[in-house]
């Protein structure tokens, strides 16, 4: 997993971004899936977490989550 960047920690501490715990509570990951990586990206429309997950069949998927709300766009 990527190391947490200082701007992510600052964003979570200031309330600008949601914590990973909050994000995972709002995302419906398929049963048995594993979180592989999290990255913060600045995109058109705001800042987003990109979650890479591996499902039980071994396939990788990327989920996009709004860093401010903690919910999918």
PQR file of N, CA, C, O and H, with PARSE charges and radii, in Angstrom:
ATOM      1  N   UNK A   1       0.845  -1.173   0.000 -0.4000 1.5000
ATOM      2  CA  UNK A   1       0.000   0.000   0.000 -0.0000 2.0000
ATOM      3  C   UNK A   1       0.892   1.238   0.000  0.5500 1.7000
ATOM      4  O   UNK A   1       1.954   1.251   0.622 -0.5500 1.4000
ATOM      5  N   UNK A   2       0.449   2.271  -0.701 -0.4000 1.5000
ATOM      6  CA  UNK A   2       1.217   3.518  -0.732 -0.0000 2.0000
ATOM      7  C   UNK A   2       1.333   4.098   0.668  0.5500 1.7000
ATOM      8  O   UNK A   2       0.444   3.933   1.502 -0.5500 1.4000
ATOM      9  H   UNK A   2      -0.414   2.260  -1.207  0.4000 1.0000
ATOM     10  N   UNK A   3       2.445   4.781   0.909 -0.4000 1.5000
ATOM     11  CA  UNK A   3       2.589   5.495   2.174 -0.0000 2.0000
ATOM     12  C   UNK A   3       1.624   6.677   2.163  0.5500 1.7000
ATOM     13  O   UNK A   3       1.356   7.257   1.110 -0.5500 1.4000
ATOM     14  H   UNK A   3       3.167   4.916   0.231  0.4000 1.0000
ATOM     15  N   UNK A   4       1.114   7.025   3.318 -0.4000 1.5000
ATOM     16  CA  UNK A   4       0.182   8.140   3.421 -0.0000 2.0000
ATOM     17  C   UNK A   4       0.946   9.438   3.245  0.5500 1.7000
ATOM     18  O   UNK A   4       1.931   9.696   3.937 -0.5500 1.4000
ATOM     19  H   UNK A   4       1.331   6.554   4.173  0.4000 1.0000
ATOM     20  N   UNK A   5       0.484  10.246   2.316 -0.4000 1.5000
ATOM     21  CA  UNK A   5       1.139  11.529   2.063 -0.0000 2.0000
ATOM     22  C   UNK A   5       0.717  12.554   3.115  0.5500 1.7000
ATOM     23  O   UNK A   5      -0.400  12.498   3.629 -0.5500 1.4000
ATOM     24  H   UNK A   5      -0.316  10.037   1.753  0.4000 1.0000
ATOM     25  N   UNK A   6       1.614  13.491   3.431 -0.4000 1.5000
ATOM     26  CA  UNK A   6       1.285  14.508   4.442 -0.0000 2.0000
ATOM     27  C   UNK A   6       0.009  15.285   4.119  0.5500 1.7000
ATOM     28  O   UNK A   6      -0.746  15.621   5.032 -0.5500 1.4000
ATOM     29  H   UNK A   6       2.522  13.537   3.013  0.4000 1.0000
ATOM     30  N   UNK A   7      -0.254  15.580   2.829 -0.4000 1.5000
ATOM     31  CA  UNK A   7      -1.454  16.353   2.506 -0.0000 2.0000
ATOM     32  C   UNK A   7      -2.727  15.555   2.784  0.5500 1.7000
ATOM     33  O   UNK A   7      -3.773  16.139   3.067 -0.5500 1.4000
ATOM     34  H   UNK A   7       0.359  15.307   2.087  0.4000 1.0000
ATOM     35  N   UNK A   8      -2.647  14.217   2.706 -0.4000 1.5000
ATOM     36  CA  UNK A   8      -3.811  13.395   3.043 -0.0000 2.0000
ATOM     37  C   UNK A   8      -4.062  13.473   4.543  0.5500 1.7000
ATOM     38  O   UNK A   8      -5.193  13.693   4.976 -0.5500 1.4000
ATOM     39  H   UNK A   8      -1.798  13.743   2.476  0.4000 1.0000
ATOM     40  N   UNK A   9      -3.016  13.296   5.333 -0.4000 1.5000
ATOM     41  CA  UNK A   9      -3.171  13.389   6.789 -0.0000 2.0000
ATOM     42  C   UNK A   9      -3.677  14.761   7.206  0.5500 1.7000
ATOM     43  O   UNK A   9      -4.563  14.869   8.054 -0.5500 1.4000
ATOM     44  H   UNK A   9      -2.096  13.117   4.982  0.4000 1.0000
ATOM     45  N   UNK A  10      -3.118  15.807   6.616 -0.4000 1.5000
ATOM     46  CA  UNK A  10      -3.574  17.163   6.930 -0.0000 2.0000
ATOM     47  C   UNK A  10      -5.038  17.337   6.549  0.5500 1.7000
ATOM     48  O   UNK A  10      -5.807  17.953   7.287 -0.5500 1.4000
ATOM     49  H   UNK A  10      -2.398  15.719   5.927  0.4000 1.0000
ATOM     50  N   UNK A  11      -5.422  16.792   5.393 -0.4000 1.5000
ATOM     51  CA  UNK A  11      -6.812  16.892   4.940 -0.0000 2.0000
ATOM     52  C   UNK A  11      -7.778  16.173   5.861  0.5500 1.7000
ATOM     53  O   UNK A  11      -8.873  16.668   6.125 -0.5500 1.4000
ATOM     54  H   UNK A  11      -4.797  16.292   4.793  0.4000 1.0000
ATOM     55  N   UNK A  12      -7.378  15.000   6.355 -0.4000 1.5000
ATOM     56  CA  UNK A  12      -8.229  14.248   7.282 -0.0000 2.0000
ATOM     57  C   UNK A  12      -8.320  14.985   8.615  0.5500 1.7000
ATOM     58  O   UNK A  12      -9.408  15.128   9.173 -0.5500 1.4000
ATOM     59  H   UNK A  12      -6.488  14.598   6.140  0.4000 1.0000
ATOM     60  N   UNK A  13      -7.181  15.453   9.125 -0.4000 1.5000
ATOM     61  CA  UNK A  13      -7.175  16.167  10.412 -0.0000 2.0000
ATOM     62  C   UNK A  13      -8.010  17.439  10.368  0.5500 1.7000
ATOM     63  O   UNK A  13      -8.664  17.788  11.351 -0.5500 1.4000
ATOM     64  H   UNK A  13      -6.298  15.337   8.671  0.4000 1.0000
ATOM     65  N   UNK A  14      -7.991  18.137   9.227 -0.4000 1.5000
ATOM     66  CA  UNK A  14      -8.738  19.390   9.114 -0.0000 2.0000
ATOM     67  C   UNK A  14     -10.215  19.170   8.794  0.5500 1.7000
ATOM     68  O   UNK A  14     -11.012  20.105   8.860 -0.5500 1.4000
ATOM     69  H   UNK A  14      -7.460  17.853   8.429  0.4000 1.0000
ATOM     70  N   UNK A  15     -10.579  17.933   8.448 -0.4000 1.5000
ATOM     71  CA  UNK A  15     -11.968  17.645   8.093 -0.0000 2.0000
ATOM     72  C   UNK A  15     -12.259  17.797   6.611  0.5500 1.7000
ATOM     73  O   UNK A  15     -13.390  17.580   6.175 -0.5500 1.4000
ATOM     74  H   UNK A  15      -9.931  17.173   8.395  0.4000 1.0000
ATOM     75  N   UNK A  16     -11.261  18.162   5.840 -0.4000 1.5000
ATOM     76  CA  UNK A  16     -11.461  18.333   4.390 -0.0000 2.0000
ATOM     77  C   UNK A  16     -11.707  16.986   3.712  0.5500 1.7000
ATOM     78  O   UNK A  16     -12.551  16.875   2.822 -0.5500 1.4000
ATOM     79  H   UNK A  16     -10.342  18.338   6.194  0.4000 1.0000
ATOM     80  N   UNK A  17     -10.961  15.962   4.142 -0.4000 1.5000
ATOM     81  CA  UNK A  17     -11.098  14.619   3.584 -0.0000 2.0000
ATOM     82  C   UNK A  17     -11.631  13.677   4.651  0.5500 1.7000
ATOM     83  O   UNK A  17     -11.443  13.907   5.845 -0.5500 1.4000
ATOM     84  H   UNK A  17     -10.275  16.053   4.865  0.4000 1.0000
ATOM     85  N   UNK A  18     -12.291  12.626   4.220 -0.4000 1.5000
ATOM     86  CA  UNK A  18     -12.758  11.576   5.119 -0.0000 2.0000
ATOM     87  C   UNK A  18     -11.625  10.575   5.348  0.5500 1.7000
ATOM     88  O   UNK A  18     -10.766  10.383   4.486 -0.5500 1.4000
ATOM     89  H   UNK A  18     -12.444  12.438   3.250  0.4000 1.0000
ATOM     90  N   UNK A  19     -11.637   9.954   6.499 -0.4000 1.5000
ATOM     91  CA  UNK A  19     -10.616   8.951   6.818 -0.0000 2.0000
ATOM     92  C   UNK A  19     -10.896   7.666   6.037  0.5500 1.7000
ATOM     93  O   UNK A  19     -12.008   7.446   5.556 -0.5500 1.4000
ATOM     94  H   UNK A  19     -12.335  10.109   7.198  0.4000 1.0000
ATOM     95  N   UNK A  20      -9.884   6.838   5.922 -0.4000 1.5000
ATOM     96  CA  UNK A  20     -10.045   5.563   5.232 -0.0000 2.0000
ATOM     97  C   UNK A  20     -11.098   4.709   5.931  0.5500 1.7000
ATOM     98  O   UNK A  20     -11.865   4.008   5.270 -0.5500 1.4000
ATOM     99  H   UNK A  20      -8.981   7.017   6.313  0.4000 1.0000
ATOM    100  N   UNK A  21     -11.141   4.760   7.232 -0.4000 1.5000
ATOM    101  CA  UNK A  21     -12.155   4.006   7.991 -0.0000 2.0000
ATOM    102  C   UNK A  21     -13.565   4.424   7.563  0.5500 1.7000
ATOM    103  O   UNK A  21     -14.425   3.573   7.337 -0.5500 1.4000
ATOM    104  H   UNK A  21     -10.519   5.329   7.769  0.4000 1.0000
ATOM    105  N   UNK A  22     -13.798   5.742   7.453 -0.4000 1.5000
ATOM    106  CA  UNK A  22     -15.106   6.233   7.018 -0.0000 2.0000
ATOM    107  C   UNK A  22     -15.405   5.831   5.579  0.5500 1.7000
ATOM    108  O   UNK A  22     -16.524   5.432   5.257 -0.5500 1.4000
ATOM    109  H   UNK A  22     -13.099   6.433   7.637  0.4000 1.0000
ATOM    110  N   UNK A  23     -14.403   5.939   4.723 -0.4000 1.5000
ATOM    111  CA  UNK A  23     -14.577   5.588   3.312 -0.0000 2.0000
ATOM    112  C   UNK A  23     -14.975   4.123   3.182  0.5500 1.7000
ATOM    113  O   UNK A  23     -15.928   3.798   2.473 -0.5500 1.4000
ATOM    114  H   UNK A  23     -13.494   6.263   4.985  0.4000 1.0000
ATOM    115  N   UNK A  24     -14.257   3.246   3.856 -0.4000 1.5000
ATOM    116  CA  UNK A  24     -14.552   1.815   3.750 -0.0000 2.0000
ATOM    117  C   UNK A  24     -15.930   1.471   4.305  0.5500 1.7000
ATOM    118  O   UNK A  24     -16.555   0.513   3.849 -0.5500 1.4000
ATOM    119  H   UNK A  24     -13.483   3.510   4.432  0.4000 1.0000
ATOM    120  N   UNK A  25     -16.408   2.235   5.278 -0.4000 1.5000
ATOM    121  CA  UNK A  25     -17.749   2.008   5.816 -0.0000 2.0000
ATOM    122  C   UNK A  25     -18.829   2.376   4.799  0.5500 1.7000
ATOM    123  O   UNK A  25     -19.936   1.842   4.855 -0.5500 1.4000
ATOM    124  H   UNK A  25     -15.900   3.012   5.648  0.4000 1.0000
ATOM    125  N   UNK A  26     -18.516   3.287   3.867 -0.4000 1.5000
ATOM    126  CA  UNK A  26     -19.491   3.747   2.873 -0.0000 2.0000
ATOM    127  C   UNK A  26     -19.430   3.001   1.546  0.5500 1.7000
ATOM    128  O   UNK A  26     -20.314   3.160   0.704 -0.5500 1.4000
ATOM    129  H   UNK A  26     -17.616   3.721   3.822  0.4000 1.0000
ATOM    130  N   UNK A  27     -18.395   2.191   1.354 -0.4000 1.5000
ATOM    131  CA  UNK A  27     -18.205   1.506   0.078 -0.0000 2.0000
ATOM    132  C   UNK A  27     -18.643   0.053   0.226  0.5500 1.7000
ATOM    133  O   UNK A  27     -18.280  -0.625   1.187 -0.5500 1.4000
ATOM    134  H   UNK A  27     -17.677   2.062   2.038  0.4000 1.0000
ATOM    135  N   UNK A  28     -19.420  -0.407  -0.732 -0.4000 1.5000
ATOM    136  CA  UNK A  28     -19.859  -1.801  -0.715 -0.0000 2.0000
ATOM    137  C   UNK A  28     -18.850  -2.667  -1.452  0.5500 1.7000
ATOM    138  O   UNK A  28     -18.977  -2.912  -2.652 -0.5500 1.4000
ATOM    139  H   UNK A  28     -19.714   0.143  -1.513  0.4000 1.0000
ATOM    140  N   UNK A  29     -17.847  -3.124  -0.713 -0.4000 1.5000
ATOM    141  CA  UNK A  29     -16.864  -4.024  -1.314 -0.0000 2.0000
ATOM    142  C   UNK A  29     -17.465  -5.422  -1.346  0.5500 1.7000
ATOM    143  O   UNK A  29     -18.104  -5.847  -0.384 -0.5500 1.4000
ATOM    144  H   UNK A  29     -17.744  -2.924   0.261  0.4000 1.0000
ATOM    145  N   UNK A  30     -17.263  -6.137  -2.446 -0.4000 1.5000
ATOM    146  CA  UNK A  30     -17.784  -7.506  -2.519 -0.0000 2.0000
ATOM    147  C   UNK A  30     -17.240  -8.368  -1.376  0.5500 1.7000
ATOM    148  O   UNK A  30     -16.095  -8.205  -0.955 -0.5500 1.4000
ATOM    149  H   UNK A  30     -16.744  -5.791  -3.227  0.4000 1.0000
ATOM    150  N   UNK A  31     -18.067  -9.279  -0.884 -0.4000 1.5000
ATOM    151  CA  UNK A  31     -17.683 -10.188   0.197 -0.0000 2.0000
ATOM    152  C   UNK A  31     -16.374 -10.895  -0.133  0.5500 1.7000
ATOM    153  O   UNK A  31     -16.212 -11.428  -1.231 -0.5500 1.4000
ATOM    154  H   UNK A  31     -18.997  -9.411  -1.225  0.4000 1.0000
ATOM    155  N   UNK A  32     -15.456 -10.901   0.802 -0.4000 1.5000
ATOM    156  CA  UNK A  32     -14.188 -11.592   0.629 -0.0000 2.0000
ATOM    157  C   UNK A  32     -13.124 -10.798  -0.111  0.5500 1.7000
ATOM    158  O   UNK A  32     -12.017 -11.293  -0.321 -0.5500 1.4000
ATOM    159  H   UNK A  32     -15.588 -10.468   1.694  0.4000 1.0000
ATOM    160  N   UNK A  33     -13.450  -9.561  -0.514 -0.4000 1.5000
ATOM    161  CA  UNK A  33     -12.477  -8.726  -1.227 -0.0000 2.0000
ATOM    162  C   UNK A  33     -11.430  -8.194  -0.262  0.5500 1.7000
ATOM    163  O   UNK A  33     -11.669  -8.074   0.939 -0.5500 1.4000
ATOM    164  H   UNK A  33     -14.349  -9.159  -0.343  0.4000 1.0000
ATOM    165  N   UNK A  34     -10.263  -7.876  -0.814 -0.4000 1.5000
ATOM    166  CA  UNK A  34      -9.176  -7.299  -0.014 -0.0000 2.0000
ATOM    167  C   UNK A  34      -8.780  -5.954  -0.591  0.5500 1.7000
ATOM    168  O   UNK A  34      -8.697  -5.785  -1.808 -0.5500 1.4000
ATOM    169  H   UNK A  34     -10.069  -7.973  -1.790  0.4000 1.0000
ATOM    170  N   UNK A  35      -8.538  -5.004   0.290 -0.4000 1.5000
ATOM    171  CA  UNK A  35      -8.034  -3.703  -0.124 -0.0000 2.0000
ATOM    172  C   UNK A  35      -6.544  -3.847  -0.403  0.5500 1.7000
ATOM    173  O   UNK A  35      -5.783  -4.278   0.463 -0.5500 1.4000
ATOM    174  H   UNK A  35      -8.606  -5.141   1.278  0.4000 1.0000
ATOM    175  N   UNK A  36      -6.128  -3.484  -1.619 -0.4000 1.5000
ATOM    176  CA  UNK A  36      -4.739  -3.633  -2.027 -0.0000 2.0000
ATOM    177  C   UNK A  36      -3.987  -2.308  -1.969  0.5500 1.7000
ATOM    178  O   UNK A  36      -2.833  -2.268  -1.542 -0.5500 1.4000
ATOM    179  H   UNK A  36      -6.746  -3.134  -2.323  0.4000 1.0000
ATOM    180  N   UNK A  37      -4.637  -1.215  -2.400 -0.4000 1.5000
ATOM    181  CA  UNK A  37      -3.948   0.070  -2.491 -0.0000 2.0000
ATOM    182  C   UNK A  37      -4.961   1.203  -2.413  0.5500 1.7000
ATOM    183  O   UNK A  37      -6.122   1.042  -2.789 -0.5500 1.4000
ATOM    184  H   UNK A  37      -5.574  -1.248  -2.748  0.4000 1.0000
ATOM    185  N   UNK A  38      -4.510   2.343  -1.923 -0.4000 1.5000
ATOM    186  CA  UNK A  38      -5.318   3.568  -1.882 -0.0000 2.0000
ATOM    187  C   UNK A  38      -4.449   4.706  -2.377  0.5500 1.7000
ATOM    188  O   UNK A  38      -3.294   4.843  -1.974 -0.5500 1.4000
ATOM    189  H   UNK A  38      -3.567   2.474  -1.618  0.4000 1.0000
ATOM    190  N   UNK A  39      -5.012   5.523  -3.255 -0.4000 1.5000
ATOM    191  CA  UNK A  39      -4.271   6.676  -3.771 -0.0000 2.0000
ATOM    192  C   UNK A  39      -5.215   7.869  -3.810  0.5500 1.7000
ATOM    193  O   UNK A  39      -6.393   7.713  -4.130 -0.5500 1.4000
ATOM    194  H   UNK A  39      -5.950   5.412  -3.583  0.4000 1.0000
ATOM    195  N   UNK A  40      -4.716   9.047  -3.492 -0.4000 1.5000
ATOM    196  CA  UNK A  40      -5.496  10.276  -3.594 -0.0000 2.0000
ATOM    197  C   UNK A  40      -5.139  10.948  -4.908  0.5500 1.7000
ATOM    198  O   UNK A  40      -3.965  11.169  -5.204 -0.5500 1.4000
ATOM    199  H   UNK A  40      -3.758   9.173  -3.233  0.4000 1.0000
ATOM    200  N   UNK A  41      -6.159  11.271  -5.693 -0.4000 1.5000
ATOM    201  CA  UNK A  41      -5.940  11.924  -6.987 -0.0000 2.0000
ATOM    202  C   UNK A  41      -6.751  13.209  -7.057  0.5500 1.7000
ATOM    203  O   UNK A  41      -7.893  13.277  -6.602 -0.5500 1.4000
ATOM    204  H   UNK A  41      -7.113  11.092  -5.453  0.4000 1.0000
ATOM    205  N   UNK A  42      -6.131  14.217  -7.638 -0.4000 1.5000
ATOM    206  CA  UNK A  42      -6.804  15.490  -7.886 -0.0000 2.0000
ATOM    207  C   UNK A  42      -7.322  15.421  -9.315  0.5500 1.7000
ATOM    208  O   UNK A  42      -6.536  15.382 -10.262 -0.5500 1.4000
ATOM    209  H   UNK A  42      -5.204  14.162  -8.008  0.4000 1.0000
ATOM    210  N   UNK A  43      -8.647  15.406  -9.477 -0.4000 1.5000
ATOM    211  CA  UNK A  43      -9.274  15.247 -10.787 -0.0000 2.0000
ATOM    212  C   UNK A  43     -10.306  16.339 -10.999  0.5500 1.7000
ATOM    213  O   UNK A  43     -10.649  17.085 -10.082 -0.5500 1.4000
ATOM    214  H   UNK A  43      -9.285  15.437  -8.708  0.4000 1.0000
ATOM    215  N   UNK A  44     -10.793  16.414 -12.229 -0.4000 1.5000
ATOM    216  CA  UNK A  44     -11.887  17.334 -12.517 -0.0000 2.0000
ATOM    217  C   UNK A  44     -13.053  16.973 -11.602  0.5500 1.7000
ATOM    218  O   UNK A  44     -13.458  15.812 -11.538 -0.5500 1.4000
ATOM    219  H   UNK A  44     -10.514  15.808 -12.974  0.4000 1.0000
ATOM    220  N   UNK A  45     -13.579  17.939 -10.912 -0.4000 1.5000
ATOM    221  CA  UNK A  45     -14.695  17.699 -10.012 -0.0000 2.0000
ATOM    222  C   UNK A  45     -14.286  17.501  -8.565  0.5500 1.7000
ATOM    223  O   UNK A  45     -15.150  17.362  -7.699 -0.5500 1.4000
ATOM    224  H   UNK A  45     -13.250  18.882 -10.963  0.4000 1.0000
ATOM    225  N   UNK A  46     -12.987  17.484  -8.279 -0.4000 1.5000
ATOM    226  CA  UNK A  46     -12.566  17.377  -6.889 -0.0000 2.0000
ATOM    227  C   UNK A  46     -11.435  16.407  -6.653  0.5500 1.7000
ATOM    228  O   UNK A  46     -10.726  16.004  -7.575 -0.5500 1.4000
ATOM    229  H   UNK A  46     -12.285  17.596  -8.982  0.4000 1.0000
ATOM    230  N   UNK A  47     -11.286  16.042  -5.393 -0.4000 1.5000
ATOM    231  CA  UNK A  47     -10.245  15.110  -4.970 -0.0000 2.0000
ATOM    232  C   UNK A  47     -10.900  13.755  -4.700  0.5500 1.7000
ATOM    233  O   UNK A  47     -11.951  13.669  -4.063 -0.5500 1.4000
ATOM    234  H   UNK A  47     -11.863  16.370  -4.644  0.4000 1.0000
ATOM    235  N   UNK A  48     -10.256  12.707  -5.197 -0.4000 1.5000
ATOM    236  CA  UNK A  48     -10.839  11.376  -5.096 -0.0000 2.0000
ATOM    237  C   UNK A  48      -9.817  10.367  -4.604  0.5500 1.7000
ATOM    238  O   UNK A  48      -8.637  10.427  -4.951 -0.5500 1.4000
ATOM    239  H   UNK A  48      -9.403  12.777  -5.714  0.4000 1.0000
ATOM    240  N   UNK A  49     -10.300   9.434  -3.780 -0.4000 1.5000
ATOM    241  CA  UNK A  49      -9.508   8.267  -3.436 -0.0000 2.0000
ATOM    242  C   UNK A  49      -9.768   7.225  -4.514  0.5500 1.7000
ATOM    243  O   UNK A  49     -10.914   7.013  -4.912 -0.5500 1.4000
ATOM    244  H   UNK A  49     -11.258   9.386  -3.498  0.4000 1.0000
ATOM    245  N   UNK A  50      -8.716   6.576  -4.986 -0.4000 1.5000
ATOM    246  CA  UNK A  50      -8.851   5.427  -5.871 -0.0000 2.0000
ATOM    247  C   UNK A  50      -8.465   4.206  -5.051  0.5500 1.7000
ATOM    248  O   UNK A  50      -7.315   4.066  -4.632 -0.5500 1.4000
ATOM    249  H   UNK A  50      -7.786   6.748  -4.663  0.4000 1.0000
ATOM    250  N   UNK A  51      -9.426   3.331  -4.827 -0.4000 1.5000
ATOM    251  CA  UNK A  51      -9.209   2.128  -4.038 -0.0000 2.0000
ATOM    252  C   UNK A  51      -9.018   0.956  -4.988  0.5500 1.7000
ATOM    253  O   UNK A  51      -9.882   0.688  -5.823 -0.5500 1.4000
ATOM    254  H   UNK A  51     -10.359   3.445  -5.167  0.4000 1.0000
ATOM    255  N   UNK A  52      -7.911   0.265  -4.873 -0.4000 1.5000
ATOM    256  CA  UNK A  52      -7.696  -0.945  -5.662 -0.0000 2.0000
ATOM    257  C   UNK A  52      -8.030  -2.124  -4.767  0.5500 1.7000
ATOM    258  O   UNK A  52      -7.459  -2.284  -3.689 -0.5500 1.4000
ATOM    259  H   UNK A  52      -7.209   0.483  -4.196  0.4000 1.0000
ATOM    260  N   UNK A  53      -8.966  -2.951  -5.227 -0.4000 1.5000
ATOM    261  CA  UNK A  53      -9.354  -4.124  -4.455 -0.0000 2.0000
ATOM    262  C   UNK A  53      -9.147  -5.380  -5.293  0.5500 1.7000
ATOM    263  O   UNK A  53      -9.158  -5.341  -6.523 -0.5500 1.4000
ATOM    264  H   UNK A  53      -9.430  -2.821  -6.103  0.4000 1.0000
ATOM    265  N   UNK A  54      -8.962  -6.476  -4.601 -0.4000 1.5000
ATOM    266  CA  UNK A  54      -8.840  -7.787  -5.248 -0.0000 2.0000
ATOM    267  C   UNK A  54     -10.003  -8.627  -4.744  0.5500 1.7000
ATOM    268  O   UNK A  54     -10.151  -8.842  -3.541 -0.5500 1.4000
ATOM    269  H   UNK A  54      -8.953  -6.507  -3.601  0.4000 1.0000
ATOM    270  N   UNK A  55     -10.841  -9.107  -5.690 -0.4000 1.5000
ATOM    271  CA  UNK A  55     -11.996  -9.894  -5.264 -0.0000 2.0000
ATOM    272  C   UNK A  55     -11.609 -11.362  -5.075  0.5500 1.7000
ATOM    273  O   UNK A  55     -10.468 -11.749  -5.327 -0.5500 1.4000
ATOM    274  H   UNK A  55     -10.721  -8.932  -6.667  0.4000 1.0000
ATOM    275  N   UNK A  56     -12.569 -12.172  -4.631 -0.4000 1.5000
ATOM    276  CA  UNK A  56     -12.276 -13.567  -4.302 -0.0000 2.0000
ATOM    277  C   UNK A  56     -11.841 -14.383  -5.511  0.5500 1.7000
ATOM    278  O   UNK A  56     -11.184 -15.412  -5.353 -0.5500 1.4000
ATOM    279  H   UNK A  56     -13.496 -11.858  -4.427  0.4000 1.0000
ATOM    280  N   UNK A  57     -12.196 -13.943  -6.721 -0.4000 1.5000
ATOM    281  CA  UNK A  57     -11.785 -14.671  -7.927 -0.0000 2.0000
ATOM    282  C   UNK A  57     -10.392 -14.246  -8.399  0.5500 1.7000
ATOM    283  O   UNK A  57      -9.871 -14.786  -9.375 -0.5500 1.4000
ATOM    284  H   UNK A  57     -12.730 -13.107  -6.849  0.4000 1.0000
ATOM    285  N   UNK A  58      -9.789 -13.268  -7.696 -0.4000 1.5000
ATOM    286  CA  UNK A  58      -8.450 -12.815  -8.048 -0.0000 2.0000
ATOM    287  C   UNK A  58      -8.415 -11.622  -8.987  0.5500 1.7000
ATOM    288  O   UNK A  58      -7.336 -11.172  -9.374 -0.5500 1.4000
ATOM    289  H   UNK A  58     -10.212 -12.830  -6.903  0.4000 1.0000
ATOM    290  N   UNK A  59      -9.577 -11.104  -9.359 -0.4000 1.5000
ATOM    291  CA  UNK A  59      -9.630  -9.933 -10.244 -0.0000 2.0000
ATOM    292  C   UNK A  59      -9.415  -8.657  -9.440  0.5500 1.7000
ATOM    293  O   UNK A  59      -9.845  -8.532  -8.293 -0.5500 1.4000
ATOM    294  H   UNK A  59     -10.453 -11.469  -9.045  0.4000 1.0000
ATOM    295  N   UNK A  60      -8.736  -7.719 -10.084 -0.4000 1.5000
ATOM    296  CA  UNK A  60      -8.503  -6.411  -9.477 -0.0000 2.0000
ATOM    297  C   UNK A  60      -9.529  -5.427 -10.008  0.5500 1.7000
ATOM    298  O   UNK A  60      -9.860  -5.438 -11.194 -0.5500 1.4000
ATOM    299  H   UNK A  60      -8.387  -7.821 -11.015  0.4000 1.0000
ATOM    300  N   UNK A  61     -10.032  -4.570  -9.117 -0.4000 1.5000
ATOM    301  CA  UNK A  61     -10.982  -3.522  -9.486 -0.0000 2.0000
ATOM    302  C   UNK A  61     -10.535  -2.230  -8.829  0.5500 1.7000
ATOM    303  O   UNK A  61      -9.904  -2.239  -7.772 -0.5500 1.4000
ATOM    304  H   UNK A  61      -9.763  -4.561  -8.154  0.4000 1.0000
ATOM    305  N   UNK A  62     -10.868  -1.126  -9.467 -0.4000 1.5000
ATOM    306  CA  UNK A  62     -10.585   0.185  -8.894 -0.0000 2.0000
ATOM    307  C   UNK A  62     -11.908   0.882  -8.612  0.5500 1.7000
ATOM    308  O   UNK A  62     -12.761   0.998  -9.492 -0.5500 1.4000
ATOM    309  H   UNK A  62     -11.381  -1.119 -10.325  0.4000 1.0000
ATOM    310  N   UNK A  63     -12.069   1.341  -7.385 -0.4000 1.5000
ATOM    311  CA  UNK A  63     -13.257   2.081  -6.983 -0.0000 2.0000
ATOM    312  C   UNK A  63     -12.865   3.532  -6.754  0.5500 1.7000
ATOM    313  O   UNK A  63     -11.846   3.814  -6.124 -0.5500 1.4000
ATOM    314  H   UNK A  63     -11.376   1.246  -6.670  0.4000 1.0000
ATOM    315  N   UNK A  64     -13.670   4.444  -7.263 -0.4000 1.5000
ATOM    316  CA  UNK A  64     -13.435   5.879  -7.109 -0.0000 2.0000
ATOM    317  C   UNK A  64     -14.370   6.400  -6.022  0.5500 1.7000
ATOM    318  O   UNK A  64     -15.579   6.168  -6.065 -0.5500 1.4000
ATOM    319  H   UNK A  64     -14.497   4.214  -7.775  0.4000 1.0000
ATOM    320  N   UNK A  65     -13.795   7.107  -5.046 -0.4000 1.5000
ATOM    321  CA  UNK A  65     -14.563   7.622  -3.916 -0.0000 2.0000
ATOM    322  C   UNK A  65     -14.209   9.086  -3.702  0.5500 1.7000
ATOM    323  O   UNK A  65     -13.032   9.448  -3.695 -0.5500 1.4000
ATOM    324  H   UNK A  65     -12.813   7.295  -5.012  0.4000 1.0000
ATOM    325  N   UNK A  66     -15.220   9.928  -3.527 -0.4000 1.5000
ATOM    326  CA  UNK A  66     -15.005  11.350  -3.259 -0.0000 2.0000
ATOM    327  C   UNK A  66     -14.314  11.488  -1.902  0.5500 1.7000
ATOM    328  O   UNK A  66     -14.852  11.047  -0.886 -0.5500 1.4000
ATOM    329  H   UNK A  66     -16.176   9.634  -3.532  0.4000 1.0000
ATOM    330  N   UNK A  67     -13.146  12.086  -1.880 -0.4000 1.5000
ATOM    331  CA  UNK A  67     -12.378  12.214  -0.636 -0.0000 2.0000
ATOM    332  C   UNK A  67     -13.078  13.119   0.378  0.5500 1.7000
ATOM    333  O   UNK A  67     -12.874  12.965   1.582 -0.5500 1.4000
ATOM    334  H   UNK A  67     -12.709  12.444  -2.705  0.4000 1.0000
ATOM    335  N   UNK A  68     -13.897  14.056  -0.091 -0.4000 1.5000
ATOM    336  CA  UNK A  68     -14.578  14.985   0.815 -0.0000 2.0000
ATOM    337  C   UNK A  68     -15.780  14.347   1.498  0.5500 1.7000
ATOM    338  O   UNK A  68     -16.028  14.594   2.678 -0.5500 1.4000
ATOM    339  H   UNK A  68     -14.063  14.180  -1.070  0.4000 1.0000
ATOM    340  N   UNK A  69     -16.536  13.519   0.756 -0.4000 1.5000
ATOM    341  CA  UNK A  69     -17.750  12.923   1.315 -0.0000 2.0000
ATOM    342  C   UNK A  69     -17.545  11.500   1.801  0.5500 1.7000
ATOM    343  O   UNK A  69     -18.301  11.009   2.640 -0.5500 1.4000
ATOM    344  H   UNK A  69     -16.334  13.318  -0.203  0.4000 1.0000
ATOM    345  N   UNK A  70     -16.516  10.831   1.270 -0.4000 1.5000
ATOM    346  CA  UNK A  70     -16.287   9.434   1.612 -0.0000 2.0000
ATOM    347  C   UNK A  70     -17.202   8.481   0.877  0.5500 1.7000
ATOM    348  O   UNK A  70     -17.267   7.298   1.209 -0.5500 1.4000
ATOM    349  H   UNK A  70     -15.903  11.229   0.588  0.4000 1.0000
ATOM    350  N   UNK A  71     -17.916   8.991  -0.128 -0.4000 1.5000
ATOM    351  CA  UNK A  71     -18.881   8.177  -0.873 -0.0000 2.0000
ATOM    352  C   UNK A  71     -18.527   8.163  -2.355  0.5500 1.7000
ATOM    353  O   UNK A  71     -17.873   9.081  -2.851 -0.5500 1.4000
ATOM    354  H   UNK A  71     -17.864   9.952  -0.397  0.4000 1.0000
ATOM    355  N   UNK A  72     -18.962   7.117  -3.062 -0.4000 1.5000
ATOM    356  CA  UNK A  72     -18.744   7.109  -4.518 -0.0000 2.0000
ATOM    357  C   UNK A  72     -19.430   8.315  -5.162  0.5500 1.7000
ATOM    358  O   UNK A  72     -20.465   8.773  -4.678 -0.5500 1.4000
ATOM    359  H   UNK A  72     -19.494   6.372  -2.659  0.4000 1.0000
ATOM    360  N   UNK A  73     -18.855   8.828  -6.253 -0.4000 1.5000
ATOM    361  CA  UNK A  73     -19.457  10.006  -6.906 -0.0000 2.0000
ATOM    362  C   UNK A  73     -20.801   9.693  -7.550  0.5500 1.7000
ATOM    363  O   UNK A  73     -21.426  10.577  -8.136 -0.5500 1.4000
ATOM    364  H   UNK A  73     -18.015   8.456  -6.646  0.4000 1.0000
TER
END
